[in-house]
Amino acid sequence: MTTRDFLFVLGSSRPDGNSEILARRAAEQLPAGTRQRWIDLAAHPLPDFEDLRHDSDHTRPEGDDVALLLDATLAATDIVIVSPLYWYAVSASTKRYLDHWSGWLRTPGIDFKATLAGRTLWGVTALAHEESEVADPLIGTLNNSAAYMGMRFGGVLLGNGSKPGDVLKDEAALVRAKTFFARQAPLAAFPTASVYAQAPFALTP
Ligand SMILES: Cc1cc2nc3c(=O)[nH]c(=O)nc-3n(C[C@H](O)[C@H](O)[C@H](O)COP(=O)(O)O)c2cc1C
C-alpha cells in the first residue's frame, strides 16, 4: 500500500481550539506509517490574496509562508481543512489559503490542478450551534472546491463546542473521530440541483 501524506491546515484564531482537538483525535487513528504534517495558519499567516490571474507574469513563491503552504499542499495526498465554523463558513485564514489555490492554478511548472486531482480533501470543524445542519455552507464550500479540483472528498467531521476543550464533551463526535479517516472518499461531484432553486420565487410561473 502506498504511504499517505496528511497535511492538516489549522485555521482557528486561537491555539488548542476545539477543531484542532477533534482533528488530533481523528489523526490518532491513522495507520502507522502515515505521514502527518500540521501547519497553523496563525503561525504562518498568508498575505491577502491578490488576483493576478489575468496578468502575464506568474512566478513560483520562494522562501515565505506562501511557498511553505504551496510546497506542503503539493506534497500531500490528503489535505485536511481544520477550521472552526465562523459565520456558517470557513474562517478567514482558511478562506485565504483556499483563495491562494486560485493563484497556484496559474503558477508555472507545478500543474496544480492535475497534481491535486485524485487526492483527497477532508474537513474537521467545531461549531457552537447544536444543529449541525448550520454547517452546510462550509461543507458545500469544501465539497465544491474538491469537485472543481477533480479531488476526492472525505466529508467533514463536526464537533460541538464553544470554549476550548468543550468538544471533548461531545461524545458522538469523539466516536465519529475514531473512524473518520477510514471512510471511503469518493470523487467529489457538484450538487445536481441547488436548494436555492427550490425557493418559492423559483416556483412562480
Ligand atoms: C468569529 C466567530 C464566528 C463564529 N460563528 C459561528 C457560527 O456561525 N456558528 C456557530 O455555531 N458557531 C460560531 N462560532 C463559534 C465557534 O465555531 C466555536 O466557538 C468553535 O468551538 C471554535 O472552534 P475553535 O475552538 O477550533 O476555534 C463563531 C466564533 C467566532 C469567534
The ligand as a Gaussian input file, in Angstrom:
#p B3LYP/6-31G(d) Opt

LIG

0 1
 C      -15.840000      34.948000      14.538000
 C      -16.649000      33.789000      15.061000
 C      -17.739000      33.356000      14.349000
 C      -18.479000      32.247000      14.781000
 N      -19.535000      31.845000      14.045000
 C      -20.212000      30.728000      14.417000
 C      -21.296000      30.261000      13.624000
 O      -21.620000      30.808000      12.568000
 N      -21.974000      29.163000      14.047000
 C      -21.630000      28.512000      15.191000
 O      -22.267000      27.522000      15.519000
 N      -20.586000      28.923000      15.962000
 C      -19.880000      30.015000      15.601000
 N      -18.811000      30.444000      16.348000
 C      -18.381000      29.641000      17.496000
 C      -17.198000      28.726000      17.144000
 O      -17.472000      27.972000      15.995000
 C      -16.918000      27.786000      18.307000
 O      -16.526000      28.545000      19.449000
 C      -15.838000      26.765000      17.990000
 O      -15.709000      25.872000      19.072000
 C      -14.488000      27.438000      17.728000
 O      -13.559000      26.461000      17.306000
 P      -12.022000      26.512000      17.771000
 O      -12.024000      26.264000      19.250000
 O      -11.370000      25.438000      16.971000
 O      -11.502000      27.877000      17.418000
 C      -18.090000      31.559000      15.969000
 C      -16.986000      32.022000      16.685000
 C      -16.270000      33.126000      16.262000
 C      -15.070000      33.603000      17.060000

